[in-house]
Amino acid sequence: MRNGNLFVISGPSGAGKGTLVAQLMQRVPDAWLSVSATTRDPRDGEVDGVHYHFLTNERFEELIAQDGFLEWACYSGSYYGTPREPAVRHMEQGVQVILEIDVQGAFQVREKLPEAHLVFIEPPSMEELERRLRGRGTESEESIQKRLRAAELELSRKMEYDIQLVNDKLDVAADYLVAFVNQQAETDRG
């Protein structure tokens, strides 16, 4: 059996985290993607337990008080967080637990589980990041500018991560990420 691990994948919006995580999930059979909890209302098509665990404010606050989250934050009046119990249970079963969360959350996880592996996904350049964000065609100019400012802050913390991975060529970046996860899973901790 392989060793269970926790991998935190962070990086700016538009860096390609979701695409790389999808590749990782296809290529690492014992990987499990953690589902975040939130107090916001479900959007059309979102399924409880698949897209998010939708909780009441009261239940979320109970879990905060019980140290039931690896990380949590409040955005726009709604709570978001990573439930601790399923992540720890999967790790104990030898599973590679994947969290796709922001930089702030990554360092909360590191405080609670110092053995977590932090992986920072970065774009090849700020110009490429802007091109990707504009290419989505889903964001206002104000939103794009806000995401670019946030990206600069996130990039300033990348060296605090265990590895930094430039997502320039998707297949190369995915190969590197898969190899890193498999290497950690095979490392003898005895």
PAKELUM-609621 format. One record per residue (C-alpha): residue number from 1; x, y, z. Coordinates in nm, 4 decimals. Layout:
! PAKELUM-609621
> num|px|py|pz
> NUM|X|Y|Z
...
END
This chain:
! PAKELUM-609621
> num|px|py|pz
> 1|0.0000|0.0000|0.0000
> 2|0.1195|0.3495|-0.0792
> 3|0.1548|0.6164|0.1871
> 4|-0.1360|0.8579|0.2151
> 5|-0.0505|1.2232|0.1594
> 6|-0.2164|1.5618|0.1428
> 7|-0.1374|1.7799|-0.1586
> 8|-0.2450|2.1435|-0.1608
> 9|-0.2647|2.2893|-0.5122
> 10|-0.2727|2.6709|-0.5282
> 11|-0.2041|2.9439|-0.7773
> 12|-0.3632|3.2428|-0.9441
> 13|-0.6957|3.2264|-1.1228
> 14|-0.6135|3.1397|-1.4838
> 15|-0.2935|2.9465|-1.4033
> 16|-0.4624|2.6192|-1.5012
> 17|-0.4991|2.4553|-1.1590
> 18|-0.8308|2.2933|-1.2415
> 19|-0.7044|2.1482|-1.5680
> 20|-0.3929|2.0070|-1.4000
> 21|-0.5946|1.8634|-1.1104
> 22|-0.8287|1.6959|-1.3620
> 23|-0.5257|1.5372|-1.5335
> 24|-0.3884|1.4275|-1.1970
> 25|-0.7201|1.2669|-1.0995
> 26|-0.7255|1.0687|-1.4260
> 27|-0.3667|0.9505|-1.3961
> 28|-0.3263|0.8727|-1.0228
> 29|-0.5730|0.5950|-0.9350
> 30|-0.5462|0.6458|-0.5578
> 31|-0.6029|1.0239|-0.5713
> 32|-0.9124|1.1718|-0.4065
> 33|-1.0268|1.5310|-0.4597
> 34|-1.1584|1.6921|-0.1431
> 35|-1.4981|1.8618|-0.1682
> 36|-1.5170|2.1979|0.0087
> 37|-1.8006|2.3078|0.2340
> 38|-1.9842|2.6378|0.1968
> 39|-2.2770|2.8267|0.3431
> 40|-2.3712|2.9956|0.0157
> 41|-2.6783|2.8785|-0.1698
> 42|-2.6277|2.6164|-0.4431
> 43|-2.6160|2.7525|-0.7979
> 44|-2.8162|2.5917|-1.0772
> 45|-2.6848|2.2418|-1.1431
> 46|-2.4706|2.2185|-0.8282
> 47|-2.5159|1.8972|-0.6316
> 48|-2.4605|1.8709|-0.2552
> 49|-2.1589|1.6514|-0.1840
> 50|-2.0339|1.6738|-0.5434
> 51|-1.9639|2.0434|-0.6056
> 52|-1.9744|2.1506|-0.2389
> 53|-2.1110|2.0347|0.0927
> 54|-2.3821|2.2968|0.1479
> 55|-2.4090|2.3759|0.5195
> 56|-2.6041|2.6200|0.7338
> 57|-2.4133|2.9008|0.9040
> 58|-2.4849|2.7337|1.2388
> 59|-2.3407|2.3977|1.1310
> 60|-2.0354|2.5612|0.9749
> 61|-1.9687|2.7587|1.2951
> 62|-2.0079|2.4393|1.5037
> 63|-1.7415|2.2729|1.2890
> 64|-1.5121|2.5747|1.3266
> 65|-1.5489|2.5484|1.7057
> 66|-1.4738|2.1727|1.6882
> 67|-1.1615|2.2268|1.4705
> 68|-1.3496|2.0459|1.1952
> 69|-1.1801|2.2301|0.9073
> 70|-0.8257|2.2129|0.7732
> 71|-0.8799|2.5691|0.6519
> 72|-1.1696|2.8083|0.6231
> 73|-1.2490|3.1664|0.5287
> 74|-1.5414|3.4000|0.4802
> 75|-1.5913|3.5594|0.1368
> 76|-1.8776|3.7896|0.0431
> 77|-2.0719|3.6902|0.3537
> 78|-2.0455|3.3127|0.3001
> 79|-1.8163|3.0618|0.4660
> 80|-1.5952|2.8247|0.2655
> 81|-1.3749|2.5520|0.4088
> 82|-1.2102|2.2116|0.3757
> 83|-1.3617|1.9478|0.6079
> 84|-1.0875|1.7824|0.8148
> 85|-1.2372|1.4364|0.8820
> 86|-1.2728|1.2980|0.5260
> 87|-0.9272|1.4266|0.4259
> 88|-0.7553|1.2685|0.7276
> 89|-0.9532|0.9434|0.6897
> 90|-0.8527|0.9103|0.3237
> 91|-0.4857|0.9798|0.4061
> 92|-0.4940|0.7098|0.6750
> 93|-0.6246|0.4689|0.4089
> 94|-0.3190|0.5359|0.1889
> 95|-0.4970|0.7757|-0.0458
> 96|-0.3461|1.0842|-0.2121
> 97|-0.5750|1.3659|-0.0970
> 98|-0.5894|1.6670|-0.3294
> 99|-0.7045|2.0133|-0.2181
> 100|-0.7411|2.2899|-0.4757
> 101|-0.7490|2.5995|-0.2559
> 102|-0.6153|2.9550|-0.2360
> 103|-0.2840|3.0677|-0.0896
> 104|-0.4384|3.1826|0.2391
> 105|-0.5989|2.8406|0.2865
> 106|-0.2777|2.6588|0.1949
> 107|-0.0919|2.8124|0.4869
> 108|-0.3781|2.7350|0.7258
> 109|-0.3474|2.3702|0.6163
> 110|0.0295|2.3794|0.6671
> 111|-0.0233|2.4996|1.0269
> 112|-0.2582|2.2101|1.1040
> 113|-0.0826|1.9415|0.8973
> 114|0.2851|2.0349|0.8547
> 115|0.3416|1.7179|0.6483
> 116|0.1136|1.8518|0.3716
> 117|0.2818|1.9012|0.0328
> 118|0.2205|2.2499|-0.1054
> 119|0.2298|2.2840|-0.4852
> 120|0.2138|2.6273|-0.6472
> 121|0.0915|2.6422|-1.0085
> 122|0.2040|2.9530|-1.1908
> 123|0.1438|3.0905|-1.5388
> 124|0.4406|3.1374|-1.7731
> 125|0.4021|3.5176|-1.7388
> 126|0.1590|3.7835|-1.6233
> 127|0.0901|3.8616|-1.9900
> 128|-0.0113|3.4998|-2.0522
> 129|-0.2251|3.5007|-1.7384
> 130|-0.4077|3.8109|-1.8593
> 131|-0.4545|3.6517|-2.2041
> 132|-0.6056|3.3403|-2.0431
> 133|-0.8398|3.5423|-1.8213
> 134|-0.9575|3.7532|-2.1157
> 135|-0.9900|3.4397|-2.3308
> 136|-1.2516|3.2992|-2.0963
> 137|-1.4883|3.5731|-2.2079
> 138|-1.6781|3.5455|-1.8803
> 139|-1.5311|3.8291|-1.6760
> 140|-1.5726|4.2044|-1.6659
> 141|-1.2713|4.4329|-1.7032
> 142|-1.2985|4.5136|-1.3316
> 143|-1.2952|4.1438|-1.2438
> 144|-0.9926|4.0780|-1.4667
> 145|-0.7993|4.3648|-1.3060
> 146|-0.8913|4.2373|-0.9590
> 147|-0.7719|3.8850|-1.0480
> 148|-0.4443|4.0214|-1.1878
> 149|-0.3779|4.2183|-0.8664
> 150|-0.4568|3.9072|-0.6599
> 151|-0.2211|3.7029|-0.8816
> 152|0.0690|3.9353|-0.8037
> 153|0.0115|3.8863|-0.4298
> 154|-0.0171|3.5093|-0.4697
> 155|0.2969|3.4917|-0.6849
> 156|0.4888|3.6810|-0.4147
> 157|0.4388|3.3795|-0.1831
> 158|0.5231|3.1010|-0.4286
> 159|0.8676|3.0320|-0.2792
> 160|0.6990|2.9332|0.0492
> 161|0.5590|2.6263|-0.1313
> 162|0.7385|2.2915|-0.1560
> 163|0.7429|2.3054|-0.5342
> 164|0.6596|2.5655|-0.7973
> 165|0.5290|2.4422|-1.1291
> 166|0.5046|2.6663|-1.4356
> 167|0.2017|2.5658|-1.6419
> 168|0.3454|2.6558|-1.9814
> 169|0.2913|2.3262|-2.1662
> 170|0.0016|2.1339|-2.0137
> 171|0.1345|1.7831|-2.0839
> 172|0.4771|1.8638|-1.9352
> 173|0.3250|2.0286|-1.6264
> 174|0.0834|1.7378|-1.5769
> 175|0.3661|1.4827|-1.6092
> 176|0.5682|1.6700|-1.3472
> 177|0.2736|1.6967|-1.1053
> 178|0.1849|1.3266|-1.1423
> 179|0.5491|1.2284|-1.0890
> 180|0.5707|1.4440|-0.7743
> 181|0.2536|1.2908|-0.6259
> 182|0.3680|0.9357|-0.7066
> 183|0.7145|1.0009|-0.5630
> 184|0.5679|1.1194|-0.2309
> 185|0.3274|0.8230|-0.2196
> 186|0.6158|0.5773|-0.2696
> 187|0.8522|0.7388|-0.0183
> 188|0.9137|0.5109|0.2802
> 189|0.8426|0.7000|0.6003
> 190|0.9458|0.4118|0.8266
END
